[in-house]
Amino acid sequence: SRGLGDVYKRQPYIGLAPAPLARALKYMRYNDDLVVEAPSIEATIDYPLRAPITRQLNCEGGFTREQLCSRIAEVYQDIFREEQQTSSIPEGTVGNICMNRAKTDGRYSIWGHFLEDLMLHTVYYDPLRESIRLGIDS
């Protein structure tokens, strides 16, 4: 019988909440490979926000695979924390068949998913613009 660790060893997704992120990083392959040489890049965050935002990610000497995933997760954690602090609507669920996160009215108007639902599966890097786009699933 396979243990949970075996599942994470084969899992290409990176959880964005603290506990899933820690598990994914523990089993990440090639985590020390330099994947972005630029010390500063822009990340476009659009899901599940009302409108896209851009955040600057910094890492002296460029980003290893692990550093890039960690920085992306930190940005998402900050966004969800700020949404909770600025919303007059508490986080909650809607529906009885598919339990989704209710839309809140904070700075980002997050809808549809809790942070714990989100998984990073792809990072698209544009070296000319020194920017990334993210592939996020739930």
N, C-alpha and C positions, 0 to 999 in steps of 0.2 A: 504494500500500500504506500502511496506517495504522501509525503508530508506537505504542509503548506509551503515550506521553503522551496520544494520542487516546483510548485506553481510559480512562485516569484522568480525563480531562476530562469524560467522561460518567458516571463511576462515582458512584453515590449513597452507597456504603458507605465507612466510615472504618475502616481497619485499626487495631487496638489495640496492636500491637507497634511499636517505634520506627521501623523502616524503612517499613513500610506506612503508618503515621501520617504521616510526613514527606512521602511521595508524595501522599497524599490531601490534605493541607493545601496542598501546592504548587498543586494544581488546584482547590481549593475555590472555589465561586462565592459571592459575598456574604459572605465570611469576616469582614468587619468589622461586619456588621449586629448590633445589640444584640438578642439573642433572649431573655434573661432579665434583668430589671431588678434583681432582688434580688441583693445582694452575697454572700449565703450561702444555699445550698440543700442539701437532703439527697438523696443518690442511693442507691437500692436496687440492690444488686448481687446477682444470684441465679444467674447462669449463667456457667460450669458449676461452681458451688459446691454443697457438700452442703446448706447452709442459707443463706438470704438474710442479708446484712449491710447496714448503713447506714453511709455515709460522708458527712462534711460536705465540701462543695466551696465554696471562697471565691474571690471575685474582686472587688476594690474597684471600685465603679461598675457592677456587673453583668457579665454574660457575653456576649461576642460569640460568634458561631457557632464561630469557630476556638478561642477560649478554652474554651468549653464542651466541645468535642470533645477538646481537649488535656488538660483536667482529668480527664475520664472515662478517657482512655487512661492517664494517670499513675496513677490509682487501680488500674486493672487490672494495670499493670506492677508496682506495689507489692505487690498481692495475690499474683501469681505468684512474685515474688521471695521474699516471706515464706513461701509454701508450700514452695518449694524449700529454704529454710533450716530449716524446722521439720519436714520429712518424713523419716522413716526409709526410705521407699521412693523410689528414684530415678525421675525422669521416664523414661518409656519408652513404647513402643508395644505394643499388643495386637492380635491378629487378623492374618490374612494377606490378607483381601479388602479390608476397609475398615480402614485403619491409624488407630486411635484411641489417644489418650493413656491410659495406665494410670491408675487411680485412685491418688492418693497419700494419705498419712495425716497430712499437716501440719495446720496450723491451720484450713484451709478445705476439706480433702478434695476437691480439684479432680479432676474426672473427665472423660473423653471428648475433651478438646481441649487443644492447646497454645495459648499466647497468640497465636502466629502464625496460628492458624486463625480467630481471632475478628474479627468485623466489626460495627461499630455501624451500624445502619440507621435507627433511630428514637429520638427522645427525647420522652417524654411529660411535659410540664410541668404541674404543678398549682400555680397561683399562690396559692391559698388556703392550702395546706400548705407552700408553698415547697419542693417536692420534685419529683424526677424519677424516672420509671421508664424503663428502657432496653430497646430492641429490639436483641438481639444474635443474629447468625447465624454459622454456621461454613461 
